[in-house]
């Protein structure tokens, strides 16, 4: 780490940039705003006033800023000719594979010249495996037992291309034996929300668009001639599914285990025995089956649907999967419709390099991560991160002893669990090991990259299916990161209950979140709150139901359960009493039950980070120096909370704000900031605010 500044006010580049950014996010009128009543406007008003949401985005905030910085850095690296070596010849080969994939995506001329032909050809696999005669299109027959074989074959083809009509198959750690992956069989609904089917005008618009796309893309004369009827049948089938499909609630749904044979028998149309035999090299005996009651419902829906409608469903799922890999007027109606339902300008288009960087991040994330971490993940960042993570983990564990509503027995188990949390920091050292060129090469060996963007997209789907299938029935490799993580550029941190681990990804470790050259109160305010948040998830409404090894187990006694429930109700009432305001001045309430676990983690995270910082400043007082322009306006304690709050500053479109209220487990940013500060004793003391009653604190 760089030495602390010798002057009382730090005038380094990092300190000047940090002060400038803080001021730029303040409300222009910040000195006249009461922090006790409107802290979010004080610290975020400038960010919201001085920035616009890009046409291809639905929000703007710290994640947007950090992601842009990462992508611009990697764009310059991938697009700038250089003789630089990334290490060994194999490292350079890995980098060349990455560049080839990125360039194939960037070659819009080649993509345009090829048009939609490759997608039309791909759709032919469906019309061949689940074939329907011209007569059947005119006089549709119901789906019956005689159709199960062709249905199962088509479903298997889809799964092998990472398409999941009706049922999603993914590997998860066994909740009872968390060292082993088992498949989860989860119902899948249509891509669009139920509003699309209940709003008559929107439904008509959707059906018209599907008819156009089917007419343009379907692979045979018979299917194109039947496009209108196929679109109508598709919507009827989607409407049945969307009105009955259960909503996947997360990790607690995955603890419902059934013998694989029972699961296979409950869904005979899919022939899951043959599917898993084809995709997984390991025998499958146990399955996570969250919604067994849905199997007969789905069977009835299929039995009461026509064969053309089911074929249309397969076709449509495939079109949605590959729509961005082709170009041409034939696909434009779908592109415009997708923009519109996502709250964007129908004609908006993302800059091509952004699309291709996102594609590289998704499909070749660890290849992209190798040069990124070499440049950005410095020793100073790693050392600071490790120190902060250790300090915050220890603080949460020690604070458990002060909890009054927990019994001593449960306190001891909770403390042991927090102490046992493993930490994945920066980037993975296994499966793949980014420090080992051979490991990285082997990981992507079966992912073939060519000059064709569409072919690469298909290749990725097949590769991803093989990777997921290989996990099912296998042991988790020591040191491997959770399987949903695929890039060190990701702006995220998370807790994984089945593994009792937290993951802090290198991509988030940028200035205003973590900078070894700025005062500790800035780092503990921003990143410290994030780290504390993730550790607290181990004891939230769902995380607390897993033990120190990640097994689903009830280790809570009745008295502690009661105490947790009472304090949870306090948070639920607090957040449910808050409203968010839309651009027209109308308001809508937050769902405190839906957001409970995140609210628990927010409150516990900021309070634990504060406590850890108090320890840090006592042990290392030189780490708390002044920032230019701020020392005469705010104390270090106040800047801790300013740093924390500004991480959450955000502006959203009305549509995405409505969607967040309807289904997101996170509270809207303004409510998060307000409630975190209300529940923080340190904040009240720093700004001399009156105590809010009740104050809702669990950890």
N, C-alpha and C positions, 0 to 999 in steps of 0.2 A: 504494500500500500504506500502511496505517496505520503511524505511527511505532512503533518498538519501545518497550516500557515502560521507563521511566527507573529504576524500582526493580528490585532483583535478583529479586524474586518478582512475577510478573504477576498482577494482581487484576482484570483485565478480565472481562466476562461470558463471553467466549469461553474464557479460561483456566480460569475457575472451572467452567464446564460441562464442559470437557475433562477436568479432574481428577476431577470427580464421575463421569463416564462410565467412566473408567479404573478407578476404585475399584469401581464397580458390577459390572464384569465380572471382577474378581479373585475368586479363591476366597475364601470367608470366612476360610479358614485360610492365606492366601497367605504370611504371614510365616514359617510353619513348613514350607513346601514348598521343596525343593531345585530351583532353576531348571535345574540341569544334568541332572537326571533326569526331571523332570515339569513342564516349562515350560508345556505346553498347559493342564494343570489349574490351574497358578498364575494364568495370565492369562485363562482362559476359564471357570473353575469357577463364578463368580457368574452369568455369562450363562446357562449351562446350568441352574443351580439355580433361578434367579429368573424364568425365562421358560418359557411353555408354547407348544407348537406349535399354532397355530390349527387348528380342525377342517378348514378348507378348504386348509391348507398341508401340506407334507410335511417342512418343515425351518424352522429359525429361526436367523438369523445377521445379519451386517452387511448383506448385500443385502436381506433382509427389512425391516430397519429403514430403510434408505435409500429403498427403494421405497415403503414406507408414507408416509414424509415427503413424497415427491414427489406421491403420489396424493392425500394429504390436502390439500396446498397447492392442487392443481388442482381438487379437488372444491369447495373453498371458493370458488374463482374462478368456476367454471362454475355453481354453484348460488346464488350471491349476486347479487341484482339490483344493477346498477351502471350509472352513466352514463359510466364511464371509457371513453376512447377509446384504442385500441391503436396509434394513428398516423394513417394516412390513412383516408378512407372505405373503400378497398378492404381495408385491414387489418381494419376493423370488420366488413366483409362476411365475411371469412375466419373471424373469430371467431364470427360468428353461425351460419355453417355448422357449425362445431364444436359449438356449443351445441345446435343443432337435432338433430344426430346423437346427442349424449349424452342429450338429453331423450327422444328416441324410444326409446332403450334403457331409460331409467328409468321409462317409462310402462308399468308392469306391468299396469295395468288393461286397457289397449288390447291388450297382448300376450296376456293371458289370455282376453279376449273373442274374439279371433281364433282362439285355440286352435292346433290342428295343421293346420288347413285349408290354409294356404299351402304347407306342406311336402308334404302329400298331393298338391296340385295340381302342385307341382314334380316329384314322382316320376312323374307322368303322362308327362312328357317321355321318360322312359326306357322305360316300357312301350309307348309309341307308336313310338319309334325302333328299339327292339330287341324287337319284338312277338313274342308267343308265343300260340298258340291254346289254348283250354281243353283240347282233346284232348292237346296237347303237355305240358301240366302233369300230366296223368294218366299219359301214356306218353311220358316225356321222350326227345327225340332228342339224339344227340351233336352237338356243334358242328362244322360243316364249312365248306368253301370257300364254299358258297352263303350263309353267314351273315356272311362277312367284311365286306361292304358295310355292313350294318346295325350290326355291331359297331364299325366304324371311325367311322360317323356318331355313334354313342352316345359313343364315346371322345372325339371332337372336342367334342361338347356338354359333356362333363364338364370337359375341359381349359379350355374357354372360361368355365367357372365356377370355375376354380382347384381342380378335383377331379382327382386323378390315380390312377385305378385301374390297377394293373399296372405302369405306367411313369410316372415323374416327368420333366417337361420343364422345365428351368430354365436361365437364361442364366448363363454364367460367362466370365471372361476367358480367351482362347485361351492355353494354356500356351507356345505357340511365338511368338505375335504378341500380347503382352498388352495392346495398345491396343484390341483388338477383342473384342466379346462373341460367343460361339458358344453354341449350345444343348448342354446335357448331357442325355443320355437314360439315366436311372438306374432300375434295377428297384425296384419298391415292393412291400413285403410288407403283410400285414394290420397293423392298428393295435396288435394285442395281441401279447405275447411268446409264444414257443413253449411255455412252461409251460402256458398255457391249453389247449393241445391234447393234452398228455401227461398232465395230471392229470385222471383220469376224472371225479371229482366236479365239478371246476371246468368241465370241458368240457360236462357235462350241464347245469350251471347256466347256462352261456353259451348253449347251444342253446335251452333253455327261454325265456330272456330274449329271444332273437332272434325266436322264434316269436311271443311275446306282442307285440313291437313290430311285426312284419310284419302280424299280425292287426289291429292298431290303425291302421296307417298306410298300408298299400299301397292304390293308387288304384282298383283294379277289383275286382269281385266274384270274378273268376277268381283273381286274385293273392291275395286274402285267404283264399279257400277253400284255396289251395295253400300257405298260410303255413308249415305244419309241414314239408312236403317241401322248400320253398324254403330254410328255415333249415338243414335237414339237408344239402342240397346245397351251401349256402354254406360250412358248416364243412368239408365234405370238400374243397372247392376251396381254402379258406384253409389247410387243413392241408398240402396238396400244395405250395402256394406257400411257406409259412413254413419248410418242411423243405428247400427248394431255393434260395430267393432268397439271393443273395450279400449280405454285410454291407458297406455303403458305409463305407470307412475314412477318407474325407476327401480332402484336396486332392491327395494323390498318386494317387488313383484317377482323377482328372479329367485326367491328362496323357495318357491313352490316346486318341489321335485316330484317327478313321476318316472317309473320304469319306462325305458325307451319303447319296449314292445307295446305298452298300453297307449303311449302317445301315437305310435304308428297306426294302431287299430282305430283310434278315435278320428283319424283323418284319412280314410281309405283312398280317397280320390288322388292323394298326393304320392302314394307309395313311398313313404319316407324311408322305409328300409332300403329300397333301391337307391334313393337319393343319397343317403349318408354313406352307403357302400361305395358310391361313385366319387364322393367328394372328400371322404375322410379315410386315411390309411389305418386309423385305430378303430377297434370295435367300440360301439357306443352302447352303453348299458343304462346310463342315467341321463335325464333331460330336465332342464329347467322349463317348466310349462306353466306360465303365469295364469293363463285363462282357459282351463280345461272345459269350462262350461260353454265356451264359444264354439268349440268344434262342431257340435250338432247344429248350431245356428248357421255356421258357414256351410255345412253340408246341405242344409235345407235351402239356403240362398242359391247355391249352385244348382241343386236339383230343380229349383223353380225358375231357373234362367235358361235362355236358349243357347245353343252351341255358338251361333254367331256372336252373341253378346260376350261370351267367355273368350272367344278368339279375339274380339275387339279389345278386351281388357289386357290380354297378353301383348297385343300389338301396341296399345297405347302406353303401357308401362315401358316398353322398349324404346318407343319414340321419345318419351320423357327422359329416359336415361341417356340417350345419345344425341339429343337435339342440339347441344352446343358444339358437337364435333363435326357438323356439316354446315354448309352455307348455301343460301339460295332463296328465291322468292317463295318456294314451296313451303319453307319452314317459318317464314316471317309472321304469319298470323299467330302461331304459337308463341313466338318470341315477344310480340307486342302484348299478347294476353297475359303472359307471365309477368311482364313488367307492371302491367296495370294492377293485377291482383296483389302484387307485392308493394303497392303504394308508390310506384315510380312512373315517370313519364313513359308512355308506351313506346315512344321512338328513341328512348335513351339507349346508349350503347357504351359499354365499358371500353376504355382505352385497351387496345389489343395486348399491350405488354402486361397490363394488370391481369387480364384473363389468363395469359400464358404463365405468369408468375404464380398465380393461384393454382393453376393446373400442375405446375412443377412441384409446388409445395404439397399438393394433395397426393400426387402419384409417385413422385420421386423425392419425397420430403427429406429422407436421411441423406440422399446424395446432395441435395441442396444445402443441408445442414453442415456438411463437412467444411466447406470453405467459410460458411457463416461463422461457425464457432472459432475457427482459426483466427479470424479477424476480430470478432466482437467479444468473445468470452475470454477475457484476460485473466491472468492470475489474481490481479487485484479484485476483480469482480467475484471470482470464485471464492477467495478467502473471506471477503466481506459477507457474501451469501452464507457460507458455511458458519461463520461466527454468529450471524443474526439468527439463522435457523436453529442452531444449538441453544442459543440464549432464550429464544421464544419458546421452544419446546420444553426446556427445563422450567421456565417460568409458569407455563400452563400446568405442568405436572405438579409443581410446588403449590400453586394457587388452589388446587383441588382440596388440599388439606384445610383451607379456610372456609369451605362451603358449609353452611349451616344446615341446609335442608337434606343433605346426603348422610346416610349412616356411615359409620367408620368402615364397615366391611366393604360397602360399595365405593367409598372414597379410595380405598387401597387398590381395588381392581381397576378403577378409572385411572388412577395415577400410573399403575403398571402398564395399562394400555397406551396411554400417551407416551410414556417413556419408550415403549416398544415400536412406536411408529417409525418405519424406515423412510429414508429421504432419497428421492430421485432429483438430483440437482444439475441443472445445466443441460446435459445431453446424456444419452445412454452409453453404457460401456458393455452392453450385451444385447444381442438380438435386435439390431446389429450393434457392434462396438465401433463407434465412430473413429476411435483411435487406431483401428485395425483395417487397413485397406482390403484385406482378403475377406474379412467378415462382412464388410459393406458390399463387396462385389458378389459374394455368395448370396447375400440377402436378396439382391435384385437379379440374380442370374437368369431366372425363368421369365423375367419381364423383358420382352424383346422390344427394342426401339428401332424404328425405321424412319424414313423421310415422310411417311404418311401420318398425319395427325389422327385421322379416324382409326387407322389400323393400330396406332399406339393406344388409343382409348379403349379399343376392344381388347388389346393385349393386357392392358391394366386390369380390366374387369376379370379376365381369366386368371391373372396372377393373384389378384386380391382374393378370389374365390379359393384358389389353391392354398394360399397362406392361412386363411380362416379355417379351411377344412383340416389342414395339418395340425392346427392347435387343438381341435376337438379330440378329447381323449388323451391328450398329452400332458406331461408335467410342465409347470411354469419354470422356465430357465432361470437360474439364479442370477440376479442383477438385471433381469429384463424389465423394461418399463411396461405399464399397462397397455394392453393391445390397441386401445383407441388412440394412442399417441403416435404420430407419424412424422413429426418435424420439430426441429429445435427453433424454428422461426415463430412458432405458434405463440400468440399473446394469451397465455393462460397459466393457471396454477390450479391444482385440484387435489382432493383427497379421494382415495380409492378404498372403500371399506373392506372389500373382499381380500385385499392384500395388506390392509392397515398401513398404507403408505401415503405420503404426500409427494407431489411432483411439482417442482418449480422450473419452468422451461426457460432456456436461455433467452428466447425472443422477447420476453417481458422485461429483461434486466437492462433497461436503458435509462438515460438521464430523466429525471423527474420520478423515477421508480427506484432505481438503484444507481448510485454514482459514488464510488469510493472516495472521491475528492471533494464531496460536499459534507456539511455537518451531519452528525449522526441523527439528529432529530428529523431531518428530511427523509433519510432512508428508512428510519423506523416508522415514521408517519405513513409513508406510501407503501413500500414493500413489506414493512413490518406488519402493517394491518392485513395485507394479503396473506402473509405467512401465518399469522395468528388465526385468520379466518379459516384457512385450510386445516390447521391443527384442531380447531374447535369443531369442525365437521365430524371428527371422530366421536364426538359426544352429542351430536345434534339428534333430531327426532328419529332419523334412520340410522346414522352412524353408530349410535349408542347400542344398537341391537346386534352388533358384531363384536367378537372378542379380540384380544390382542393379536391373534393369528389370522384374523379375517373370517372366522367361522361364525355363522349365524347362531347366536346363543343368548338367552335371557339371563344376564348376570345382575339384574336389578331386583332389589327387594321391594316390598309393598310401600314402605315409608318413603323410600327414595323415588319410586315411581310417582307417588302422590305429590312430592315436592316439585319434581320436574314438570308434571302436568299443570300445577298451579302457576308456576312461573311462565310456562308456555302460553297459558291463557292470557297472562299479562301482555306478552308480546303480540299475541293475536289481536287483542283488543286495541292495543296501541297502533299497530299498523293499519288495521281495518278502519280506524277512525280518521285516517288520512285520505285525502283526495288528490288526484292529479288534474291539472288544468290543460285543456286543449287550446289550440290556436284561436278558436272562436269564443273562448271564455267559459265554455261548458266544463263540467267536472265529472269525474268518475272515481269510485272508491277503490282502494287496494284490497286484495284478498289476503288477509293476514294468515289464514290457514294454509293457503297454497304456497305462501312464501316463508313459512315458519322456519324451516331448517336453515335457509340462507340468512334470515334475520337473526337467528341464534348465533350463526357463525360471524355475522357482521359485528354484533355487540361483543361477543367473546374475543373476536380478533383484534378490535381496536383497543380494548381494555388490556389484553395481554401484551400487545405491542407497546402500549404506554408503560406498563410495569417493567417490561424488559429494557426499555430505553432508560428508565430511572436507574436501573442497575448499571447499564452501560456508562451513563454520565458520572455516576459515583466512582466507578472503577477507572474511567478514562476521561476525566473532565476536559482534556484538551480536544476531545472529539466534538465538542459543542462550541464552535466558533461562529462569528457573525457573518451574515450575508450582506452584500452591499445594498444600501437603500432600504433595507428592511429593519435594521437594528433599532432605529428610532421610532418605529411604528408598531412592531410586534415583538413579543417575548419569544424565547425559544420554545416555551410550552405552547404558545399560540400557533407558532409555525409548524409544530408537530401536527396539530389538527388541520391546519390549512393544507399541508402536504397530503394528509390522509384524504381529506374531502376532495381535493382537486383531482385525485386519481379517478374519482367517480363522476366528475363533471361530464355532462352529456346533453345533447339535444337530439330529439327524435321527430320523425314525421308523425302526424296524428294516427295514421293507419298502423304504424308499427307500435306506437304507444298503446293503441287499443289491443293489438295482438299480444303485447307484453302483459297487459292486465288480464287478458283471457287465459293465458297458458304458461307464462314464464314463471319459474320458481324464484326469480330475483325481483325484488321490489323496484319500481322506477327510481332513477338516480336521485331525484330531489327528495324522495321519501327516505331512501337509504341514508343520505347525508344527515337529514334532519333527525331521524330516529337514533342513529349511532351517536350523535352528539348529545341528544337528550339523555341517553343511557350511560354517558361517560362522566364519572365524577371529575376526572382530570380536566375535561372540557369546561365544566361548570366553574371550576376553580380558576382555570386559565383566563376565562373571559368574565369572571365574576357574575355568573348567571344564577338566577334563582333555581332552587331544586324543583324539578318536575315531579309531580306525584300522580300515579306511582312511577317509580323508576324501575324499568323492566330489565333485570340482569339475571342471567342463568349462570354464566361462567365469567 
